[in-house]
Amino acid sequence: MNQLSESEIRTNFSKNLSYIRRTSKYRLSQATLARRLCLSKYAVSMYEANRAAPTAYVVYLVSLYSGIPMERLLTTDLSKGE
């Protein structure tokens, strides 16, 4: 298994959060996703821009909402179909 740096994990989550929000299954605005996850729009924006690190609880909420395992959210780039 390839060990990822913290920076790579944060980048994966950032890309994946944006990808999940924009996919045809959801197509949500940041504000709508924020409401559904009980977060602020600002927090969603900061996570997507990779300007803030999500807590484990935020990763858990995104995992529950999307049905994607937490490990996959953090270690793969979903937009590449990995």
C-alpha positions as CSV (number, residue, x, y, z in Angstrom):
1,M,0.0,0.0,0.0
2,N,1.3,3.4,-0.9
3,Q,1.4,5.8,2.1
4,L,0.0,9.2,1.4
5,S,1.1,12.5,2.9
6,E,-1.4,14.7,4.8
7,S,-1.3,17.1,1.9
8,E,-2.3,14.4,-0.5
9,I,-5.1,13.2,1.7
10,R,-6.5,16.8,2.1
11,T,-6.2,17.3,-1.7
12,N,-8.1,14.0,-2.4
13,F,-10.9,15.0,0.0
14,S,-11.1,18.5,-1.5
15,K,-11.4,17.2,-5.0
16,N,-13.8,14.4,-4.0
17,L,-16.2,16.8,-2.1
18,S,-16.4,19.0,-5.1
19,Y,-16.9,15.9,-7.4
20,I,-19.6,14.5,-5.2
21,R,-21.5,17.8,-5.1
22,R,-21.3,18.3,-8.8
23,T,-22.1,14.8,-10.1
24,S,-25.3,14.1,-11.9
25,K,-26.6,12.1,-9.0
26,Y,-26.6,15.2,-6.7
27,R,-25.9,18.5,-8.6
28,L,-26.0,20.6,-5.4
29,S,-24.9,24.1,-4.7
30,Q,-22.4,24.5,-1.9
31,A,-25.2,26.1,0.2
32,T,-27.5,23.1,-0.3
33,L,-24.8,20.6,0.5
34,A,-23.9,22.6,3.6
35,R,-27.5,22.6,4.8
36,R,-27.8,18.8,4.3
37,L,-24.6,18.2,6.2
38,C,-25.4,20.8,8.9
39,L,-22.2,22.8,8.0
40,S,-21.8,26.4,6.9
41,K,-21.5,27.2,3.2
42,Y,-18.2,28.8,4.1
43,A,-16.9,25.5,5.6
44,V,-17.8,23.6,2.4
45,S,-16.2,26.3,0.3
46,M,-13.0,26.1,2.4
47,Y,-12.9,22.3,2.2
48,E,-13.4,22.3,-1.6
49,A,-10.6,24.9,-2.0
50,N,-8.3,22.9,0.2
51,R,-7.9,25.9,2.5
52,A,-9.2,24.1,5.6
53,A,-8.7,20.5,6.9
54,P,-12.0,18.6,7.6
55,T,-12.4,17.0,11.0
56,A,-12.9,13.3,11.1
57,Y,-16.6,14.0,11.8
58,V,-17.0,16.0,8.6
59,V,-15.4,13.2,6.6
60,Y,-17.8,10.8,8.3
61,L,-20.8,13.0,7.4
62,V,-19.7,13.1,3.7
63,S,-19.2,9.4,3.8
64,L,-22.7,8.8,5.2
65,Y,-24.3,11.2,2.7
66,S,-22.6,9.9,-0.4
67,G,-22.3,6.2,0.5
68,I,-18.6,6.3,-0.2
69,P,-16.3,4.8,2.5
70,M,-14.2,7.3,4.4
71,E,-11.0,5.7,3.4
72,R,-11.9,6.0,-0.3
73,L,-12.8,9.7,0.2
74,L,-9.3,10.3,1.6
75,T,-7.1,8.1,-0.5
76,T,-8.5,8.2,-4.1
77,D,-9.5,10.7,-6.7
78,L,-13.1,9.7,-7.5
79,S,-13.1,11.8,-10.7
80,K,-10.5,9.4,-12.2
81,G,-12.7,6.4,-11.6
82,E,-10.1,4.7,-9.3
